[in-house]
Amino acid sequence: MMTDLYLIVEIDGQKAVLPASCIESVVEMGEVTPVPCAPRHVLGLFALRSRVMTVIDTRVALGAEVRAGGRGAQAVIVTMGDHLYGFLVDHVDDVVAIDGAPAPARALLSPGWAAMSAGVLEHEGVPVMLLDVDALIGGEKAALAA
């Protein structure tokens, strides 16, 4: 049986997991610089250890309302290719080992959550949504294509 590590986060009142394999760190956000004409889910740019990263508002990517302010929020830093992304989350819980492969969601999901889901895993007897990192980066465009 396959065991992988995942980071449990909370977004808009829902627990979800991100694969730990692509996570660089978790940081508290400072001032984010807006990007003109960026998609709604792209909050802006942030300098982290002399590197520029794109800040993604996961609430908006999942179809919820824009979060109030970004300063002081927690961001999960993810490396995709040569680029850094910061996924704003409401709360970071813990890194956990979960056995098995993700299963398709059996519950009816909102369109945003359905488009951003890579399946469902079970942790301590509770189903938890595995978020698709590529879909979160693509945001609404990915949701419309699904």
N, C-alpha and C positions, 0 to 999 in steps of 0.2 A: 504494500500500500504506500502511496506517495504522501509525504508530509512536506508542506511548504510553510514559510513564515509569512504572516500578514499583519498589517497595522490596522487596528480597529479605530475608526474615527466616527464622529457624529456630525451629520449634516442635516440641517432643517428638522431636528428632532428624531432622525433615523440613524441607527447604527449601520455602518457599512465597513468593508475592508478593502485595503489596497495591497497589492503584492509588495512585500518588503524588498524583493530583489531589485526593484527600480528606484527605491527611496534612498536619497542621500542623507537627509536630516529633517528635523522639525524645528522651525524657528518662529519667533514672535516677529510679526511684520512691523516695519516702520512706515515711512511715507512712501506711497506708491505714486509714480508719475503716470498720469493718464496718457493714452495713445489715441490721437484723433482718428476717427473712422474705424476704430477697432470693433469687432463683434461685441455684443452685450456681455458675454461671459468673460471677456478679457478685461480685467480691472485696470491693467497697466503694466508698467515695468518697475522693477525693484533691483537695486544693486546689493548683491550678497557676496561678501568676500572678494570684491573687485570683479565680480562676474555679473552680467545683466541677466535677469530671469523674467519671464512672462508670468504675470500673476493671474490665475484663473479663479473666478468666483464660482465655486462648485454649486452653490445654491442656484445661481442663474442657469448654469449648464444643465442642472436637473429640473429646470422649469419653475423654480420658486422665485420669490421676490429678491431684488438686489439687497444685499446685506447692508446694514447701516454702518458706514465707516469701515476702513480696512486696517487702520493703525491699531496695533496691539492684538490683532487677530493672529491665530496660529496658522502657519502654512506648512504643508507637507511638501518638501522639496524633492522633485522627481527629475531624473536625468533621462532624456529621450534623445538618442543620437548625440549630438554635440551641444544640445541646448538644455537649459534648466527651466523648469516650470515650478511655480509655487501654487499648490492647490489650497485655497483658503477653506478651512473647516471650522466648525463650531467648537469641537473638542477632540483632542487626541487621547485615546484610552491606553492601549498597550499593544505590544507585539506579541502575537500568539502563534503557536504551531497548530495547523489544522490538517487533518488527514483527508485524503480523497480529492477527487476532481470536482469542479463546480457542476451542479445540476441545473437544468433549466428552471426558471422561476415558475412556481405553481400558482402563485397568487396573481390577481389582477394588479398591474402596476400602472402608475401614472405614465403618460407618454415620455416624460423626461427621464424617469428612473428606468423605464423599459429600454430606452435608447442607450443609456449609459451602463447597463448591466452586462457583466460577463458571466452571469450565472449566480447561483446561490450555493453557499457553503454552510455547513452546520458546525457551530461552536458551542460547546457545553449544552447541547440539546436544543439550541435556538438557531433558526435559519438567519443568515446574515448575507446581505447583498455584496457580491464581489464587483467592484467598479472597474470599468474598462478605461484604462489610462488614456489610450489613444482617442476614445470617444469624448472624454472630458476635455481634452485639448481641442478637439474639433467643435465642441459645444453644440449650439443649436443646429449648425450645418449637419453634424453627424446625426442629430435627432431627427431632422427632416428626411435624411436619406434612409433611415431605418424603417 
